[in-house]
Structures are given as C-alpha cells and as structure tokens.
Amino acid sequence: MEHTKISTIEGLNKYREKILESKKNELPTVFVCGGTPCLAKGSRQVFEAFKKEFGAQGLTGSVELGIKTTGCQGFCNKGPLVAFADKDIVYMGVKPEHVPEIIEKTVKKGEVIESLGYRDPQTKKWATEYSRIPFYGHQKKLVLKDVGQLDPAKIDDYISRGGYSALAKAFSMNPDTIIDNIEQSGLRGRGGGGFPTGRKWRSCKAIKTDVRYVICNGDEGDPGAFMDRSIMEGNPHAIIEGMIIGAYAVGSNQGYAYIRDEYPLAIENMKTAIEDARGLGLLGKNILGSNFDFDIKISRGGGAFVCGESSALMRSIGGNVGEPRAKYIRSVEKGLYDKPTVLNNVETWANVPLIITGGVQGYRKVGTKGSPGTKVFSLAGKVVNTGLVEVPMGITLRELVFDIGGGIPKGKKFKAVQTGGPSGGCIPESLLDLQIDFDSLSDAGSMMGSGGIIVMDEDTCMVDVAKYFITFLVGESCGKCTPCREGLRRMLDILTGITEGRGKQGDIELLEELCDVLKWGALCALGTSAANPVLSTIRYFRDEYEAHIKEKRCPAGVCKELITYRIDEDKCTGCTVCAKKCPQKCISGEKKKPHTIDASKCIKCGVCKTVCPFDAVIVE
Amino acid sequence: MAIDIQKVDEIVFGYEQSKESLLPILQDFQREFSYVPEEGIKRLSDIFGVPESRIYAMATFYKAFSLVPKGRHTIKVCMGTACHLKGAPFVVEAIERELKIKPGQTTEDRRFSLETVNCVGTCALAPVVVIDEDYYGGSTSENIIKNLKRYT
C-alpha cells in the first residue's frame, strides 16, 4: 500500500479497512517460518520454491501477498514449518519438493495433506490442526498470537490484524488512567525480576523533570533463552506499539531499543518497523493528531551479559563501559543520562497493547492472581519437542516438560529443569508439579528469569552444571564489585576441584558461605542472583556433590577426571570405526572381534562413543 | 597490517559526534576490518576528542571486539546451556585438535578463528556451530571436522 502519513485515529481505521479490502478474494497466504532454526533447516529454499510455483501455476494475486516469511512459529525441531492465513493447519519438515502438492491441494482447494503434519510417537496418528498437536494444543498464545501469522517487515500486515488500535484507544484515555490500567492488570516485568510494571511507570512519572526516557531491553544474554529475539524478529510492531503507549503514559518523547548485536535479524526487523511506523506517522511529531511526539533509536549491544542489567545497559547506551551501579539509585529517578527512565523488557512491552485492548479484566482472566497473563518460554535441552512456547502463568512444570515438551528423549529419566539462566536454579523431579509463576519459582530457589527452560536428564551431572554457570559468570562479571569478581573465581576453583577429584570435606559448606556473601554483598542483581545455580544444586542434589567429594565418582558419567571409557564386549562387533577415528590411536582389536581401549592413553574426548553405531562404548 | 584510513573516516564521519556513537563505530570497525585496528582508535580519538584510553576501555570490555585481526572464517561454537548438555565441549575439543588452536585464537594461515559464544539462540539445534553465517545443528566431534573442509 501507498504510505502517506496518517494524522488521525479515524485515518488509521480507514487505512486498515483499505488493506483488508485489498486482500479480499485472495487465496490464503502461505507463511513459511523464517526463524533461525528453520532457516538452518532449509526454509529459505522452501520459500523460493513457493515463489516459483505460484508463478508456474499462474495463480491470481501478487506473489508478495501469497507467500510470506514469518518469525518463529515455535516448533523448532520439526522445521521448516509452513502455516496458512486463518487456517488451522501447520505442516512440518517441509521440503521444496512438497510445494507443488501443497499449492494444488491446500492453497487452492483447502484440502489437508496429513503426512506433512505431526505424527504422535505413541499413537502413530497424524495431526495437522494446532489444537490436536500437543506441543501447540497446551499453549495459550497472546503475545505470540501474530508471530508466524504476519510478515514482520510489513507494517500493513500488523495493522490489518488490528495493530496500533491499542495505541488509538490509549490516545483517547488519560495518561494516568493508562498507568492505573497497567497497575491493575498486575503486569510484572518479564525480563527476570518480576517487578510490577505499573508501579515502575508511576514512580517515573512522579518525578518532576524536563526529559524522560523509555527503553526496551532487548539484550537477551542468558544462555538458553531466545524468546525476546523471537518477538523482535517475529512481531516488532507489538513492541513499538507498547513503547509508544508507555511513553505517552509517563510523558516521554524519546525511546531506545537496546538490542544484542548478535541478533542481526532482530535489529534489522526492529529497524524496518521503526522506519515504517515513522513513515505512517505512528512515530514522530503529533502522532495520530494527539499532540504527542515520540521516536525510538536503536542501540546495538556489544556482547556483554552484564548489559542486560538496567543501569549497565543505560551506561552502555551512553557510550560507556557497561558497569552497573548500586541499586539504591533508582533508574526511574536517575536513569539514562541521569534522567528519569522506564526500562522494560521486550516481552513486557509486547504485553502492553494486550492490556489496553482487552482491558484489565480481560487480561487478568489468564494466569494466576499474583502473576497474571502468559509467559513465553524457550524450551530446550534434553526434551523431545524444543522451541518457543507461550503458556498461561500457573501451568505446572510437568505440563510444560511432558505435555508440551513430550518428555525426555531416548527413554532416559528426567532429572531437573533449569529456569532463569545463570541467575536461576535447578528444580528437581519432586517439584515438577510446581506452578510456574514469579513467586513459586523464587521460593524454590530458582527464578523466572527471562524464560529459558532447559531440561536435564539422568546423563547430566549437576556439579558440572553448577560449574558451567559459574564459568559463564566468571567470564561475564564486569569486575566492579569484589564479591562477584573474586567470590565467583573462588567458587569456580572449588567446583573445578570437586569435578576433578580434588574435592574435600568442607567444600560444600565453603561454597554455601561464598554464595551467602555474594547474595548480600554484590552490587547488582546479576551478582546477587549468581549464587542460585550453586545453591539450588546443593539444595536438591547434595548427594551428587558428596559422591564426587567422598567417593571420587561422577554418578552421571560426565566429569572427565572421574570416569573411564570402556567397550562392551557383547555389543562390539569389531567394525573398527572407533579405532580409525580415535585421535589418540588407543583403541585396538582385530576386525570383527571386540575392541579394547587403552585407558592410560585415553584423553576421554568422546569420539568413540559418538561414532559407535552399536552403542557399545560405556562410560563409567 | 595496513588498513585503509579512508574506510575508517567513512565509518567515523557517518555518525553524529556524540558518545552514543562510540559503540556502533567500534562495531563497524570490527565488521569492516575483522578487528578494531589501532589506527582506527587513534583516528576516532582525534576526531571525537575522546581519550584513546576510553576507547580501549570499551574495545576490551565488550566481547564483540578483537584487537587482533581475525581469520577469513570465524567458527563460533555455541556454549549455551542446551549445547553444553548435548556435548558442545566435545565439539570444541575436536576443533582444537584439528586446527591446533584454542578459542580466541586464529590459525597461522589465517584460515580460521575459533570462538566460543554464550548462546546463539537456536537451542533446538543443539549443539550448534556457526561458521561465518552458516548454522550447523546437531554438531558432533565427528561431523564438524567434515564441515570445516568446506571453507578455504
């Protein structure tokens, strides 16, 4: 559509009607998932095949309308995924050769091709409807509703699905009423801490000042988390709409979106979205005739985990080294450039339009009393179905891991689920029926964090997991405060000792003491929460620590110094693959006869276990 | 290594002269030259009137920057939690053995630089290795060595 500035709310409604009118009588649009995992699995080729085939079959309507690349459609390990506008159909593992049939049957006639759907591993039955596929059926998509159903680079797509109508409604409300609404909705910061968003906005507004800022925190640095990335890539306008509403409510004219430089597509889509919104007059001067001016700048992060912390992020925007400052200075009073600032995370901003459109009561229908709404999680690790999911707050971990996630692959036993990244903890099987909300996760010694959910099975060593997170944190500690800079290093020394068989009586207690110092003494929230991975694993898996320390044994068979590789004579067929691939050349044996490993030369690189076709390599 | 000072100027003058521009300029240096060159820092310091030490502080604080030139291809092994659990350490070790370099280093012939990164956000494909712009999911100590051969 032709882009001229829209200057009134009525103009926006007319613009929307015009888009919808132009889309009438078109065949249903095909949505090819353009999330990174699907791209890696070849969705670009599927997209090209659709484009070609549309032309070849002489279909009416422009190719651009008929086929679109979308943001992440969620079921990442089944990609490339293909969906259809306003149809309850999803296809998985689509290859270019499937395309002619899809157009012939599904696009033209609305017929379903069952064999491209989901096959239940137990019942062996096929399903192509979202509601009948457990991975999707148990979800509640509100924030992600439009992700996968629109082209993120097209503002018209967003507007045609009701986009920016929340902004129009907000302009008819008093700014203070908007803050009341956000407060009453119970929306809490989705970035980790769960601070009430409305209260943050109110405190910022209460400060007398000439300039205020709003910031979107898109520096998603937790390992194992890709929710914010998916929203920025898949529906950037929802974030921008939320930010404009927030800015209008608190009285700010300048916004910033701080995005990890490692997310090039997220930056590109946010940039396009901001430019398009500006082109239509939804950013800039006198937005929709409201007399309100607002614009957004993008700031690219430099790859520092600590910049996800609000005060560090603000210093980084200002062109400084991203070091946090003490918490008693609140950023709602003195934030960016020492001006009152509201900083919210990507997902939080994307919730704002939902509250304005649906109203407080509507929003509170989903979720729990203390944590209303939904939460987007990235589900990964040792779990059958991996990907991006959105569930109502209050769902249990069991539902998330077993109903949506499909349980543990290869018949292994569930051990723990890690939430909250390096600031969170590991939750054991006994707490699987725990409801997921901000408070119950904190009570269990973990935290919501930004929403990474990593499932661990019996082959995961919990001491190694603790060491993994502390190694990460040592590398990312900014070095400003002593408990974090020095304490983490000492913790890593102790943990390394334990995993290498040098653990001694009293190590666990010393770790706990160091954790305590960190909890009370670190400067920023990332430091104070850095103790969680260690404390939670000690709390729930003390026996594993003790096995390492007292028996010099790694029960999960992970810690190199405490394990040996051996070949199972009954299973080994003497195929010689391992002997050929062993970098140490320490596997020997005759052809077609069981082989043996010379333990004195073995460097435990795991190559033999990886290449063995008969699963004959045993780790003890 | 001599660098094109004209390119440096193009980048620096493309931005507004404010502190806010320092980080994006360094990012552009990194992208253009595959590292942050000393000449670039000097020039930026002159033009912006910001002490070199301040620019160095940023260039060494943020992970995205390297002060030495990178190889023609960058291997990023994801060390995110999901990748770690699914065997990323084995993958890094296999590459270390094959190329005889450690993470953070570049091969002598400048063919590869090896990096470990925290999370590339494609946990569903774990363990993931990204070589230049290509994502390799389900990497093992075995298949990654084959994949390296595609890059010259």
Interface residues (C-beta under 8 A of the other chain):
Chain A: T36 P37 L39 A40 K41 C76 N77 G79 E220 G221 D222 P223 G224 A225 F226 R229 D261 E262 Y263 S299 R300 G302 G303 A304 F305 S316 I317 G318 G319 N320 V321 G322 S378 A380 G381 K382 T386 G387 Q418 G421 G452 I454 M456 T460 V465 Y468 F469 F472 E476 C478 K581 P583 C605 G606 V607 T610 V611
Chain B: S18 K19 E20 S21 L22 L23 P24 L26 Q27 A57 M58 F61 Y62 K63 A64 F65 M79 G80 T81 A82 H84 L85 K86 G87 F90 E93 A94 R97 V117 N118 C119 V120 G121 T122 C123 A124 L125 A126 Y135 Y136 G137 T140 S141 E142
